Amino acid sequence: MNYRISQQAAALSPSLTLAIDAKAKQMKADGLDVVGFGAGEPDFDTPQHIKEAAVKALADGFTKYTPSSGILELRQAIADKFKRDNGLTYKPSQIIVSCGGKHSCFNTVMATCQAGDEVIIPSPYWLSYPEMVKLAGAKPVIVPTTDATEFKITPDQLRAAITPRTRLFVLNSPSNPTGSLYAPDELKALGDICVERDVLILSDEIYEKLVYDGAQHVSVASFSPAHYAHTIVTHGFAKAYSMTGWRLGFMAAPEPVAKAVDAIQSHSTSNPTSFAQKGAVAALNGSQDHLNSWLAEYSKRRGYAHQRLSSMPGITCVNSKGAFYLFPNISRLGLKSTEFCARLLEQEKVAAVPGIAFGADDYVRISYATSMVNIQKGLDRMERFARSLFK
Ligand SMILES: *Cc1c(COP(=O)(O)O)cnc(C)c1O
């Protein structure tokens, strides 16, 4: 048998982060004291009332197929959330619940992109976006940004990247991996260009609730009916409710796109897990109080980590405005990100994610979704490492 792998699957990049992650896990298993800054998920537990709603659903026998787009009760709760938080009006038929925010992004790309299309992705980017675009047969067009603009794409950059083939512009604010957040006027300027040039926007708003210093997240869909008509919002429960393992996300889109996504989902995963959906209803309709203490804790860690990183020899670091990442620039230390992270792990037993994974080789990603004790210990070690490289 010739196990020929399809062109689109063979074109996928293997995960660069995996090698370091596997090594860190092995070192831990060997009893070594590894500090992990690699986490892409909250270190808090799912709030109790959400778990209880799912447990009750299980006990009540809510264990069968649901509509492939999700139960109406949840889609209505999501529509209510968009109204409440973003001033956006969606009918439940415009909302599709999927198996994670990642799945919602994937479905969106599959429903809107095909061979010959171009998708504009600012870098540093969340590493799955370009791979999804390639799987759809379309071409990722990477527009690089740096810490000099707080990792934000400018209107001129966006305008210059648009061609007659441009189908989609991927926006992720607050951002993974940089923690940057677009101000409303910056977001509107980008949205205006997409409206004018008739480009769809995939707005990944999964970190909406994790913003600091009184900053406000605004959805690009909310500026005008034209912005709304050009935007597909993807979202999920993973980050604001610490439900990463539940595999639940959602998207809100103009009717034709939602319909296409529903069709794709009905022939691939079918519905997301029935009893998990009941937990998600409790998440949206129940108390949001947990967020206050989570945000206070993240904010404290972020302040400390940013101050420590900024004072390390050869390292500069813009402060993040959202999510739970910092993205320090390590280029003055003379190593590219993969080698930097490999040696940091080897010498100091600190695991960080090389920026190259996100298309930015001068940086590393530090997640502060870990305890203050870990952050202190890990940054002490990282400082010693930076000192050893600094000339
Ligand atoms: C975590 C994350 C998601 C969604 O994760 P799921 O676990 O699939 O819900 C989507 N986009 C970004 C940028 C993320 O960091």
The ligand as an ORCA input file, in Angstrom:
! r2SCAN-3c Opt
* xyz 0 1
  C      -7.669     29.198     23.214
  C      -7.943     29.874     21.902
  C      -9.048     29.547     21.093
  C     -10.077     28.490     21.366
  O      -9.731     27.424     22.088
  P     -10.788     26.238     22.287
  O     -10.183     25.451     23.377
  O     -10.864     25.516     20.994
  O     -12.116     26.847     22.649
  C      -9.260     30.264     19.930
  N      -8.430     31.242     19.557
  C      -7.368     31.602     20.299
  C      -6.522     32.703     19.827
  C      -7.078     30.913     21.483
  O      -5.986     31.244     22.189
*
